[in-house]
Amino acid sequence: MAYKILLAEDEPTMRRLMWMLLGRQGHPVIEAKNGAMVINLVNQHQPDLVCSM
C-alpha cells in the first residue's frame, strides 16, 4: 500500500534524498521546506503521514 507522505525538511539535499528513497518504495511524496508550507500543504493534500527530519 502506498501512503501519501508530506516531507518537511529545510535542507534541500536531505529533502531530495528522502524524496528519492520514499519514491522508490512507491510512495507519492510532497515536499515542504518550512513550517508555513507544511500547514498549507496539509490542508491542500491531506497526506497520510507528515515526516520531519
N, C-alpha and C positions, 0 to 999 in steps of 0.2 A: 504494500500500500504506500502510495506517495503522499507525503504531507507538504502542504504549502508552508514554507518557512520564511519568516522575516528575520534577516540577519542584521544586527545593529553593531557596527564597528567603525570607529573613526579612522583607523589606519587602512589606507587603500590596498596595500599588499596583503594584509591579513584577510580583508574582506574578499578579495579576489581568490585567494587560496581556499577559503571556506566555501565560496560560491562554487568553485570547481569540484571540490570534494563532495559536497552535498548534491550538486547537479549530476555527478556521475552515478549517484545512487538512485537517480530518478526523481528527486525532489525539486519542484519549482522553487526558486529562491528569489526573494525580493530583498534588495539592499537598502540600508539606511545608514547615513554617515553621521547623524546626530539625533538627539532626543526629539527635537521638533519633527523631524522626518518620520521617526518611529510612530509618533502619535497620529500623524496624517496618514501614513501607510496602513496602520492597523485599522483605522476607520474605513479606508478605501477598499482594502483587500481581504480583511478578516482572516488572517493567517491561522493555521493550526498550531503553530509554535513560533514564539519570539525568542531568538537566541542572541545573547550579548556576550561578546568576548571579554 
